[in-house]
């Protein structure tokens, strides 16, 4: 039975702070130091002296049910300094060789170290179930811890999972540093950011102009009266508001109702259009001719002309 006795319990105290910084700087490789001593007996009296120990490290969620990172470090020599001692760096960049190979449906090794330790992942951190062959998704909460599970395989080939899982904590400065990726718990994508590259014009000056004391009331008025605004249609026409019997219309208001254009003259609603059955004919009266005249009636089409002359019922035309 293998047993791990920790003689150094500091998991690189600035771990959380550095992981957050790595996220901001472009995901440089991040890790934490893990030192300890392995024993081959439960009484911790016989150090494990082996020149080819394989260590597997898994980082689990706060509930210790979802593995969100794992790696294997082979060829660890515990024969030096009295035997059993080891010192390794846990953590790596995405794609590092010591990360376990991808397994279909499992995604723990696609996670960056910043993702592994971040408590700001509303979409969840993908991983694999710690007790079953299934995928899982860990949605962290503020202040959540992480755990490290260590599997030791000596030269003999008999693997041992050390218990209990080790808590990954932090020092007060690391807790503050975790805020580096957000402001009062709100991530960067929770804020409007200045962007002036075309076609965007979201500058501080433009924003202040829109929300100035003179423009802001106009903006709110447009929003509250949006349904009353007339816009040009795609074909260039301007559609009238469609309504039936509007309540309390004001003088001059115009609308389209059941095939007719109507307006309110201040007293009653008026309909624009032909009266009755329409105009059937136009009779040329005194001084008018239809065509050459004299007089006449327009029934379908024709031209009204002035009856010019000096005779009876004629209109005198002055000679310039």
C-alpha positions, 0 to 999 in steps of 0.5 A, spaced: 500 500 500 502 506 497 502 512 502 503 519 501 506 524 506 506 531 504 512 535 507 510 541 503 503 543 503 503 549 499 501 548 492 504 554 489 500 559 494 499 564 488 496 559 484 489 562 482 492 569 481 497 567 476 492 563 473 488 569 472 494 573 469 496 567 464 489 568 461 490 575 460 497 575 457 495 569 452 495 563 456 502 562 457 504 555 460 502 555 468 503 550 473 504 549 481 509 545 485 507 539 488 512 536 493 511 530 497 514 523 500 511 516 498 511 510 503 510 503 501 506 502 508 500 504 511 505 506 517 509 511 513 515 507 515 518 505 509 519 510 503 518 508 496 525 508 493 523 507 486 527 510 480 521 509 475 515 512 478 509 514 474 504 519 477 497 521 474 494 528 477 487 529 476 484 536 478 477 535 480 471 540 481 468 542 488 464 536 488 470 531 486 465 528 481 468 531 475 475 531 472 476 537 469 484 536 468 489 530 468 496 529 466 501 523 467 508 524 469 513 518 468 520 516 470 519 520 477 525 518 481 524 517 488 531 514 490 534 520 492 535 523 499 533 517 503 528 515 498 520 516 497 521 524 495 519 527 489 518 534 486 514 535 480 510 541 476 503 540 475 499 544 470 501 545 462 499 549 456 493 546 452 496 540 447 502 539 452 505 531 451 504 530 458 496 531 458 492 525 457 490 523 450 483 525 448 478 520 449 471 521 445 466 524 449 471 527 454 474 534 454 478 535 460 484 536 456 482 541 452 481 546 458 486 551 459 489 552 466 485 559 466 479 555 465 480 549 470 481 554 476 476 560 473 470 560 478 467 565 472 464 560 467 457 560 466 457 555 460 460 550 464 467 547 464 467 540 460 470 534 463 469 527 464 465 523 470 470 521 476 466 515 477 463 513 470 465 513 463 461 519 461 462 526 460 460 532 465 460 539 465 462 543 471 458 550 473 463 553 478 460 558 483 464 564 487 469 561 492 469 554 489 475 550 491 479 545 486 481 538 488 487 534 486 487 526 485 494 523 485 495 516 482 501 512 483 504 507 479 511 504 481 515 500 477 511 493 479 505 496 475 500 496 481 497 503 481 494 506 487 490 512 488 492 516 494 486 518 499 483 523 500 484 528 494 488 534 496 485 541 497 487 546 492 487 552 496 489 559 495 492 565 500 488 572 501 492 575 495 490 570 490 483 571 492 484 578 490 488 576 484 482 572 482 478 578 480 483 580 475 478 577 470 472 581 472 470 587 476 466 586 482 464 579 479 462 581 472 466 579 466 469 583 461 463 581 456 458 584 461 460 591 459 459 595 453 466 597 450 469 602 446 469 600 439 470 606 433 473 601 428 468 602 422 462 600 421 462 601 429 462 608 432 461 607 439 466 612 442 465 615 449 464 622 445 458 619 441 455 616 447 455 622 451 452 626 445 446 621 444 445 621 452 446 628 453 440 633 456 438 635 450 438 629 445 436 624 450 428 626 451 428 626 444 430 619 443 425 616 449 420 620 445 421 616 439 421 610 442 415 611 446 411 613 440 415 608 435 408 606 432 406 613 430 412 614 426 411 614 418 417 610 415 418 610 407 417 603 404 422 599 400 419 601 394 419 609 396 412 610 398 410 612 405 404 608 408 399 611 411 397 609 418 392 603 418 386 604 423 378 604 423 375 609 427 381 612 431 379 615 438 379 623 439 383 624 432 386 631 432 385 636 426 389 635 420 390 627 422 390 623 416 389 615 415 387 609 411 381 605 413 377 600 409 380 602 402 379 610 403 383 615 405 380 619 411 382 625 415 379 629 421 377 637 419 376 639 426 369 637 426 368 631 423 371 625 419 372 626 411 373 621 406 377 623 400 374 621 393 369 621 388 362 623 391 356 619 389 357 615 383 362 619 380 362 625 375 358 623 369 359 629 364 361 636 364 357 641 361 361 647 358 357 654 361 357 661 359 364 663 355 366 656 355 367 651 349 368 644 348 373 643 343 371 648 338 364 649 341 360 652 341 358 650 348 358 642 348 358 637 354 364 632 356 362 625 357 368 621 357 374 626 355 375 632 351 378 639 352 374 646 355 376 652 351 375 659 352 369 662 347 373 668 345 370 674 341 366 680 342 359 677 341 354 675 346 356 671 351 363 671 349 370 673 353 374 679 350 381 677 349 385 683 349 390 684 344 397 686 346 
